[in-house]
Amino acid sequence: MSGFRGFRRRRKRKNSGSDPVIPSSGEGLQVALHPELEKNRRVMKDLFERCDDVTFRPFRIGKEIEAEIVYIDNMADIEELNDHALAPLMKASLTRPEEIEGFFREELPIVSAKPVQTFEECVKHVASGDPVLFIDGWDRALNLGLQKWEKRGISEPEGEPVIRGSKEGFIESALSNTALLRRRIQSPQLKMEEMRLGRYTQTRVIVAYIEGIVNQGVLDEVKRRLERIDIDGVLESGYIEELIEDNPYSPFPQMNVTERVDTVAADLLSGRVAIITDGSPEVMTMPLNFPTLLQAAEDYYVRFTYATAVRWLRYLLFFFSLTAPSFYVATITFHPEAVPTEQLFNFAAAREKIPLPTIVEALLMEIAFEALREAGLRLPKIVGPAVSIVGALIIGEAAVTAGLVSAPVVIVVAITGIASFSIPRYALGFSMRVLRFPLLILSGSFGMVGFSLGLIALAVHLATLRSFGAPYLAPLAPFRPKELKDALWRSPWWKMNQRPRLSPNEYRQSSDQKPGPEQGGER
């Protein structure tokens, strides 16, 4: 069933001939409302046919004017609806529809109330949880804006914890997420443009940027790609990520995906664009370059000397997690002369009773390690970590005792797994887990030649990769020495006085043309 969530082709509904085909939301509904309440009621009931959770509440305004409120149970604030809409309207002394607009402006105590003119707008607001008021004799309706539903509280993102820094994380409500950003960046230059994606889900998607700082070319490209999306539904930001990225077949992430409010705020201050999707706590920012994936939010809250040392350690552990098993297999299988003699004797003794080739050993242990990691993620939080740790100890010890794998292979795979945990971005860690296997097969088949060819192919792919037109390896390729102060190391704040260049046009500018002063740092 889940495979059809993104089904993009539109099915034709068969009609028996007697039943009218009611168009779905957003398709053929751009029809103006009628002044007669009965006609509007009939259309709305046809549209929401067999929707038992939709309530039609008729009443009279001032005992003279017929009216009706349409809302969805458990999505509208019933208490506010009764106190600030129904009660004032029923007590109003109105006798003619012409007096309605003046009453709404002067006496209705609802700030968010707005008139709507088409059935498309009415359906969209009702489906979003807003009660809509229809009045006999008035050719418009009133969106009361009194939606209310349960949502998760703001908490620290579990996947991006920090010791020093903000503990606020995004939640599944897009409006709550925009408020969190507004509190961080209290400037009218912070713009948020809303659009709806998905024929049936009508998911609220918000494009956020800072006017005057954002790269206009990147912003225009983001909007263009979003407008081209044609899909039945958008249930999570991952749908959008796959549909708008430059190279969908690349194993590397091309957008920064985070739940941290401070990270998104810093990216906006660096001139990037953010996409907020309703129903997802993950916010995407673009364009992305590779060094950003090895930067943690905490790097900017501690002293720059410590942040630089930790960043170099991450680079080392990243390379180790990608190449350690492959390098070990290539060396032991094809180049044993490169190993010191005493250590080679130890390896030979450990492998004396092992019936499997070294590459098969490494592949078995890598698969077992990935299986334990996946099982730990899917199990309940209370038992997941314990099962992963105990399972790894038991399986590793049992495999060595049974003579299936050698102890050096278990050590190499274990250290590789620990090194991969140091990568701050989960998406990059997942890429390393995937790329480790083809590199391991190349090294086990062709030795150091295969190992070198795999690394060269990976480097060429990274050098040609783009994120919304920006070079993926920037500022390393193309080489920009002035921007290395927040890539290879973290300079003190008083030295980070330039924003990163985020588009090919900016990279073509002369070196003496400097962008504006950096406010948030590259994250």
C-alpha positions as CSV (number, residue, x, y, z in Angstrom):
1,M,0.0,0.0,0.0
2,S,2.8,2.5,0.9
3,G,4.3,2.2,-2.5
4,F,1.3,4.1,-4.0
5,R,1.7,7.2,-1.8
6,G,3.4,9.1,-4.6
7,F,1.4,7.6,-7.5
8,R,1.6,10.4,-10.0
9,R,-0.7,9.3,-12.8
10,R,-4.3,10.4,-12.5
11,R,-6.8,7.6,-12.5
12,K,-10.1,8.1,-14.4
13,R,-13.1,7.4,-12.2
14,K,-15.9,5.4,-13.7
15,N,-19.3,7.1,-13.6
16,S,-22.5,5.1,-13.6
17,G,-24.3,7.9,-15.4
18,S,-26.7,8.9,-12.6
19,D,-24.1,10.0,-10.0
20,P,-22.5,13.3,-10.7
21,V,-18.7,13.4,-10.7
22,I,-17.6,16.0,-8.1
23,P,-14.2,17.4,-8.8
24,S,-11.5,17.0,-6.2
25,S,-10.0,19.9,-4.3
26,G,-8.2,22.3,-6.6
27,E,-9.6,20.8,-9.8
28,G,-12.5,22.7,-11.3
29,L,-13.5,24.5,-8.1
30,Q,-12.6,28.0,-9.1
31,V,-16.3,28.9,-9.1
32,A,-17.6,31.9,-7.3
33,L,-19.9,31.4,-4.4
34,H,-23.7,32.0,-4.9
35,P,-25.7,34.5,-2.8
36,E,-28.2,31.7,-2.0
37,L,-27.2,29.7,1.1
38,E,-29.0,26.6,-0.1
39,K,-27.0,26.4,-3.3
40,N,-23.7,26.8,-1.5
41,R,-24.8,24.2,1.1
42,R,-25.7,21.7,-1.7
43,V,-22.3,22.1,-3.4
44,M,-20.3,21.8,-0.2
45,K,-22.3,18.7,0.9
46,D,-21.7,17.1,-2.5
47,L,-18.0,17.8,-2.3
48,F,-17.7,16.4,1.2
49,E,-20.1,13.5,0.5
50,R,-19.5,10.5,2.8
51,C,-17.2,12.6,5.0
52,D,-18.8,11.9,8.3
53,D,-16.3,14.0,10.2
54,V,-17.4,17.2,8.4
55,T,-20.0,19.1,10.4
56,F,-22.6,21.4,8.9
57,R,-24.0,23.7,11.7
58,P,-27.0,25.8,10.6
59,F,-28.1,28.8,12.7
60,R,-29.6,32.2,12.4
61,I,-27.9,35.6,12.7
62,G,-30.1,37.9,14.8
63,K,-33.1,35.6,14.2
64,E,-33.5,36.9,10.7
65,I,-30.6,35.8,8.4
66,E,-29.9,32.1,7.7
67,A,-26.3,31.0,8.1
68,E,-24.2,27.8,8.3
69,I,-20.8,27.0,9.6
70,V,-18.8,24.1,8.1
71,Y,-15.9,22.6,10.0
72,I,-14.2,19.2,10.7
73,D,-14.4,17.6,14.1
74,N,-11.2,17.7,16.2
75,M,-9.5,20.1,13.8
76,A,-11.4,23.3,14.8
77,D,-11.3,25.1,18.1
78,I,-14.9,24.4,19.2
79,E,-14.6,26.6,22.4
80,E,-13.4,29.6,20.4
81,L,-16.0,28.9,17.7
82,N,-18.8,28.9,20.2
83,D,-17.6,31.9,22.3
84,H,-16.3,34.2,19.5
85,A,-18.3,33.3,16.5
86,L,-21.6,31.6,17.2
87,A,-22.6,33.6,20.3
88,P,-21.9,37.1,18.9
89,L,-23.6,36.3,15.6
90,M,-26.7,34.9,17.2
91,K,-27.0,37.9,19.5
92,A,-26.3,40.4,16.7
93,S,-29.2,42.7,15.7
94,L,-28.8,42.3,11.9
95,T,-31.7,42.3,9.6
96,R,-30.2,42.7,6.1
97,P,-27.2,41.0,4.5
98,E,-25.7,44.4,3.6
99,E,-24.9,44.9,7.3
100,I,-22.8,41.8,7.6
101,E,-19.4,43.2,6.4
102,G,-19.6,46.1,8.8
103,F,-20.4,43.8,11.7
104,F,-17.4,41.6,10.8
105,R,-15.0,44.6,10.7
106,E,-16.3,46.2,13.9
107,E,-17.8,43.7,16.2
108,L,-16.6,40.1,15.4
109,P,-13.8,39.3,17.9
110,I,-11.7,37.1,15.6
111,V,-8.5,38.5,14.2
112,S,-7.8,35.8,11.7
113,A,-11.3,36.0,10.0
114,K,-11.0,36.6,6.2
115,P,-13.5,36.5,3.4
116,V,-13.3,33.9,0.6
117,Q,-15.0,34.0,-2.7
118,T,-14.6,30.6,-4.4
119,F,-15.5,27.0,-3.6
120,E,-11.8,26.2,-4.0
121,E,-10.8,28.5,-1.2
122,C,-13.7,27.1,1.0
123,V,-12.6,23.5,0.5
124,K,-9.0,24.3,1.2
125,H,-9.8,26.1,4.4
126,V,-12.2,23.5,5.7
127,A,-9.8,20.6,4.8
128,S,-7.1,22.6,6.7
129,G,-9.2,22.7,9.9
130,D,-10.6,26.3,9.6
131,P,-14.3,26.7,10.1
132,V,-16.0,28.5,7.1
133,L,-19.2,30.6,7.6
134,F,-21.8,30.8,4.8
135,I,-24.6,33.5,5.0
136,D,-27.7,33.7,3.0
137,G,-27.8,36.7,0.8
138,W,-24.0,37.2,0.8
139,D,-22.0,36.0,-2.2
140,R,-18.9,35.4,-0.1
141,A,-18.0,33.2,2.9
142,L,-15.9,33.9,5.9
143,N,-12.9,31.8,6.9
144,L,-12.9,32.1,10.7
145,G,-9.3,30.8,11.0
146,L,-10.0,28.8,14.2
147,Q,-8.1,25.6,13.5
148,K,-6.8,23.5,16.3
149,W,-5.2,20.1,16.5
150,E,-2.8,18.2,18.7
151,K,0.9,18.7,18.0
152,R,4.1,17.6,19.5
153,G,5.9,19.9,21.9
154,I,9.2,21.6,21.1
155,S,12.2,19.5,22.2
156,E,15.8,18.9,21.4
157,P,16.4,17.0,18.1
158,E,17.4,13.5,19.0
159,G,19.6,13.1,15.9
160,E,21.6,16.3,16.5
161,P,22.3,16.7,20.2
162,V,24.7,19.3,21.5
163,I,26.2,20.0,24.9
164,R,26.4,23.8,24.5
165,G,23.8,25.5,22.3
166,S,20.1,25.7,21.7
167,K,17.9,22.7,22.6
168,E,15.1,23.8,20.3
169,G,14.1,21.7,17.4
170,F,11.5,21.9,14.7
171,I,8.2,20.0,14.9
172,E,5.6,18.8,12.4
173,S,3.7,22.1,12.3
174,A,4.9,24.4,9.6
175,L,3.4,27.5,11.3
176,S,5.1,26.7,14.5
177,N,8.4,26.3,12.7
178,T,8.1,29.6,11.0
179,A,7.5,31.2,14.4
180,L,10.6,29.6,15.7
181,L,12.6,31.1,12.8
182,R,10.9,34.5,13.3
183,R,12.0,34.6,16.9
184,R,15.6,34.0,15.8
185,I,15.7,36.4,12.9
186,Q,13.5,39.4,14.0
187,S,13.7,41.3,10.7
188,P,11.1,42.2,8.1
189,Q,13.7,41.1,5.5
190,L,13.0,37.5,6.5
191,K,10.5,36.5,3.8
192,M,8.3,33.4,3.8
193,E,6.4,32.5,0.7
194,E,3.8,29.8,0.9
195,M,2.6,27.3,-1.8
196,R,0.6,24.1,-1.8
197,L,1.9,20.9,-3.2
198,G,0.1,17.6,-3.9
199,R,-3.2,17.3,-5.7
200,Y,-4.9,15.6,-2.8
201,T,-2.8,16.4,0.3
202,Q,-2.5,20.1,-0.5
203,T,0.6,20.2,1.7
204,R,1.7,23.6,2.9
205,V,5.3,24.3,1.8
206,I,7.0,27.5,2.8
207,V,10.1,29.0,1.1
208,A,12.1,31.1,3.6
209,Y,14.9,33.5,2.7
210,I,16.4,36.8,3.8
211,E,15.9,39.5,1.2
212,G,19.1,41.4,0.4
213,I,21.2,38.5,1.5
214,V,19.8,35.5,-0.5
215,N,21.3,34.6,-3.8
216,Q,18.6,35.6,-6.3
217,G,19.6,33.0,-8.8
218,V,19.3,30.2,-6.3
219,L,16.0,31.5,-5.0
220,D,14.5,31.6,-8.5
221,E,15.7,28.1,-9.3
222,V,14.2,26.7,-6.0
223,K,10.8,28.3,-6.8
224,R,10.9,27.0,-10.4
225,R,11.6,23.4,-9.3
226,L,8.9,23.5,-6.7
227,E,6.3,24.8,-9.2
228,R,7.1,21.9,-11.5
229,I,6.2,19.3,-8.9
230,D,3.1,17.4,-10.0
231,I,2.3,14.6,-7.5
232,D,-0.8,13.2,-5.7
233,G,0.6,13.9,-2.3
234,V,3.5,15.2,-0.3
235,L,3.7,13.5,3.1
236,E,7.2,14.4,4.1
237,S,10.0,16.7,3.0
238,G,11.9,13.7,1.5
239,Y,9.3,13.7,-1.3
240,I,10.4,17.2,-2.3
241,E,14.1,16.5,-1.8
242,E,14.1,13.7,-4.4
243,L,12.0,15.7,-6.9
244,I,14.1,18.9,-6.9
245,E,17.7,17.7,-6.4
246,D,20.3,18.1,-9.2
247,N,21.5,14.5,-9.4
248,P,18.9,12.0,-8.1
249,Y,21.2,9.1,-8.7
250,S,24.1,10.4,-6.6
251,P,24.5,8.7,-3.2
252,F,25.5,12.1,-1.6
253,P,22.9,14.5,-0.1
254,Q,22.6,17.7,-2.1
255,M,20.5,19.6,0.4
256,N,21.2,20.1,4.1
257,V,18.4,18.5,6.1
258,T,18.2,19.4,9.8
259,E,15.8,19.7,12.7
260,R,17.8,22.4,14.4
261,V,16.4,26.0,14.4
262,D,19.8,27.6,14.9
263,T,21.3,25.7,11.9
264,V,18.6,26.9,9.6
265,A,18.8,30.5,10.9
266,A,22.6,30.4,10.2
267,D,22.1,29.1,6.7
268,L,19.6,31.9,6.0
269,L,22.1,34.4,7.2
270,S,24.6,32.9,4.9
271,G,22.4,33.6,1.9
272,R,20.8,30.2,1.5
273,V,17.1,29.2,1.0
274,A,15.1,27.1,3.4
275,I,12.1,24.9,2.6
276,I,9.7,24.2,5.4
277,T,7.2,21.3,4.8
278,D,4.0,20.9,6.9
279,G,4.0,17.5,8.6
280,S,7.8,17.2,8.7
281,P,10.2,18.4,11.4
282,E,13.0,18.3,8.8
283,V,13.8,21.6,7.2
284,M,15.9,21.6,4.0
285,T,18.4,24.4,3.1
286,M,20.2,24.8,-0.2
287,P,22.6,25.0,-1.8
288,L,24.9,22.6,0.0
289,N,28.6,22.0,-0.2
290,F,30.5,19.0,1.1
291,P,32.4,20.6,4.0
292,T,29.1,21.6,5.6
293,L,28.3,18.0,6.1
294,L,31.2,17.6,8.5
295,Q,30.3,20.7,10.5
296,A,28.3,20.4,13.7
297,A,26.2,23.2,15.3
298,E,28.3,23.1,18.4
299,D,31.4,24.1,16.4
300,Y,30.2,27.7,16.5
301,Y,29.4,27.8,20.2
302,V,32.8,26.6,21.6
303,R,36.3,28.1,21.2
304,F,37.6,28.1,17.6
305,T,40.8,26.2,18.6
306,Y,38.7,23.3,19.9
307,A,36.3,23.4,17.1
308,T,39.1,23.3,14.5
309,A,40.7,20.3,16.2
310,V,37.5,18.4,16.3
311,R,36.7,19.3,12.7
312,W,40.1,17.8,11.6
313,L,39.3,14.7,13.6
314,R,36.0,14.4,11.8
315,Y,37.7,14.6,8.4
316,L,40.2,11.9,9.5
317,L,37.4,9.6,10.9
318,F,35.3,10.2,7.7
319,F,38.1,9.0,5.5
320,F,38.9,6.1,7.8
321,S,35.2,5.0,7.9
322,L,35.2,4.9,4.1
323,T,38.5,3.3,3.4
324,A,39.7,1.2,6.4
325,P,38.0,-2.2,5.4
326,S,39.0,-1.8,1.8
327,F,42.5,-0.8,2.6
328,Y,42.9,-3.8,5.0
329,V,41.5,-6.3,2.4
330,A,43.7,-4.9,-0.4
331,T,46.8,-5.0,1.7
332,I,46.4,-8.5,3.2
333,T,45.2,-10.1,-0.1
334,F,47.5,-8.5,-2.7
335,H,50.3,-6.6,-0.9
336,P,51.3,-8.5,2.2
337,E,54.9,-7.2,1.7
338,A,53.7,-3.8,2.8
339,V,52.9,-5.1,6.3
340,P,55.8,-5.4,8.9
341,T,57.0,-9.0,9.2
342,E,56.0,-9.5,12.9
343,Q,52.6,-8.1,12.3
344,L,52.2,-10.2,9.2
345,F,52.9,-13.3,11.2
346,N,50.2,-12.3,13.7
347,F,47.7,-11.8,10.9
348,A,48.7,-15.2,9.3
349,A,48.2,-16.9,12.7
350,A,44.8,-15.3,13.2
351,R,43.8,-16.5,9.7
352,E,45.3,-19.9,9.9
353,K,42.0,-21.8,10.5
354,I,39.7,-19.4,8.6
355,P,38.2,-21.1,5.5
356,L,37.0,-17.9,3.9
357,P,38.9,-15.3,1.8
358,T,39.6,-12.0,3.5
359,I,37.1,-10.1,1.3
360,V,34.3,-12.5,2.3
361,E,35.2,-12.1,5.9
362,A,35.0,-8.3,5.7
363,L,31.7,-8.4,3.7
364,L,30.1,-10.8,6.3
365,M,31.1,-8.6,9.2
366,E,30.0,-5.4,7.5
367,I,26.6,-6.9,6.7
368,A,26.3,-8.2,10.3
369,F,27.3,-4.8,11.7
370,E,24.7,-3.0,9.4
371,A,22.0,-5.5,10.4
372,L,22.7,-4.8,14.1
373,R,22.6,-1.1,13.6
374,E,19.3,-1.3,11.6
375,A,17.8,-3.5,14.3
376,G,18.8,-1.1,17.0
377,L,17.1,1.7,15.2
378,R,13.8,-0.2,14.7
379,L,13.6,-1.7,18.2
380,P,12.0,0.3,21.1
381,K,14.4,3.0,22.5
382,I,14.7,1.2,25.8
383,V,16.1,-2.1,24.4
384,G,17.5,-0.9,21.1
385,P,21.0,0.3,22.2
386,A,21.4,-2.7,24.6
387,V,20.5,-5.2,21.8
388,S,23.0,-3.5,19.4
389,I,25.9,-3.6,21.9
390,V,25.3,-7.0,23.3
391,G,24.6,-8.4,19.8
392,A,27.8,-7.0,18.4
393,L,29.9,-8.4,21.3
394,I,28.3,-11.9,21.2
395,I,28.3,-12.2,17.4
396,G,31.9,-11.0,17.1
397,E,33.2,-13.2,19.8
398,A,31.2,-16.2,18.5
399,A,32.4,-15.7,14.9
400,V,36.1,-15.6,16.0
401,T,35.7,-18.6,18.3
402,A,33.9,-20.6,15.5
403,G,36.6,-19.8,13.0
404,L,34.4,-18.0,10.6
405,V,36.2,-14.7,10.7
406,S,39.6,-13.5,12.1
407,A,40.0,-11.2,15.0
408,P,41.7,-8.4,12.9
409,V,38.7,-8.2,10.6
410,V,36.4,-7.8,13.6
411,I,38.6,-5.0,14.9
412,V,38.7,-3.2,11.6
413,V,35.0,-3.3,11.1
414,A,34.3,-2.3,14.7
415,I,36.6,0.7,14.4
416,T,35.1,1.6,11.1
417,G,31.6,1.6,12.6
418,I,32.7,3.8,15.5
419,A,34.3,6.2,13.1
420,S,31.1,6.5,11.1
421,F,29.2,7.6,14.2
422,S,31.4,10.8,14.4
423,I,29.8,12.1,11.2
424,P,27.4,14.8,12.3
425,R,25.0,14.5,9.3
426,Y,23.1,11.2,9.2
427,A,22.6,11.6,5.4
428,L,26.4,11.6,4.8
429,G,26.8,8.6,7.2
430,F,24.3,6.7,5.2
431,S,26.2,7.5,2.0
432,M,29.4,6.2,3.5
433,R,27.6,2.9,4.5
434,V,26.5,2.4,0.9
435,L,29.8,3.3,-0.8
436,R,31.9,1.1,1.5
437,F,30.6,-2.1,-0.2
438,P,31.6,-1.3,-3.8
439,L,34.9,0.0,-2.7
440,L,35.5,-3.1,-0.7
441,I,34.6,-5.3,-3.7
442,L,37.0,-3.4,-5.9
443,S,39.8,-3.7,-3.4
444,G,39.2,-7.4,-2.8
445,S,39.2,-8.0,-6.6
446,F,42.0,-5.8,-7.9
447,G,44.0,-4.8,-4.8
448,M,45.4,-1.3,-4.5
449,V,44.6,-0.7,-8.2
450,G,40.9,-1.2,-7.5
451,F,41.2,0.8,-4.3
452,S,42.8,3.7,-6.1
453,L,40.3,3.6,-9.0
454,G,37.4,3.6,-6.6
455,L,38.7,6.7,-4.8
456,I,39.4,8.5,-8.1
457,A,35.9,7.7,-9.4
458,L,34.5,9.1,-6.1
459,A,36.6,12.2,-6.3
460,V,35.6,12.8,-10.0
461,H,31.9,12.4,-9.0
462,L,32.2,14.9,-6.2
463,A,34.0,17.4,-8.4
464,T,31.3,17.3,-11.0
465,L,28.4,17.3,-8.5
466,R,26.3,20.5,-8.2
467,S,23.8,21.7,-5.6
468,F,21.4,24.2,-7.3
469,G,24.3,25.2,-9.6
470,A,26.8,25.6,-6.8
471,P,30.0,23.4,-6.9
472,Y,29.7,20.6,-4.3
473,L,33.3,20.7,-3.2
474,A,33.5,24.5,-2.8
475,P,35.6,26.2,-1.6
476,L,38.1,23.3,-2.2
477,A,37.2,23.0,-5.9
478,P,37.1,25.6,-7.3
479,F,39.7,26.7,-4.8
480,R,38.8,29.8,-2.8
481,P,41.5,30.4,-0.1
482,K,39.5,33.2,1.6
483,E,36.6,30.8,2.3
484,L,38.7,28.0,3.9
485,K,38.3,29.7,7.2
486,D,35.0,28.0,7.7
487,A,35.7,24.8,5.8
488,L,39.0,23.1,6.8
489,W,39.1,25.0,10.0
490,R,36.9,27.3,12.1
491,S,38.3,30.8,12.3
492,P,37.4,33.1,15.2
493,W,34.2,35.1,14.7
494,W,36.0,38.4,14.1
495,K,37.7,36.9,11.0
496,M,34.6,35.5,9.4
497,N,33.6,38.8,7.7
498,Q,32.4,37.4,4.3
499,R,29.5,35.3,3.3
500,P,30.2,32.1,1.2
501,R,29.7,32.3,-2.6
502,L,26.8,30.1,-3.5
503,S,26.4,30.3,-7.2
504,P,28.6,29.8,-10.3
505,N,28.2,33.5,-11.2
506,E,29.7,34.5,-7.8
507,Y,32.6,32.2,-8.4
508,R,33.3,34.0,-11.7
509,Q,33.5,37.3,-10.0
510,S,36.9,39.0,-9.7
511,S,38.7,38.3,-6.4
512,D,38.5,42.0,-5.4
513,Q,34.7,42.0,-5.4
514,K,33.7,41.1,-1.8
515,P,30.2,40.1,-0.6
516,G,28.6,41.7,2.5
517,P,29.7,41.0,6.0
518,E,28.9,37.6,7.5
519,Q,26.4,37.6,10.3
520,G,25.6,34.0,11.0
521,G,28.5,32.0,9.8
522,E,28.4,29.0,7.5
523,R,26.8,26.1,9.2
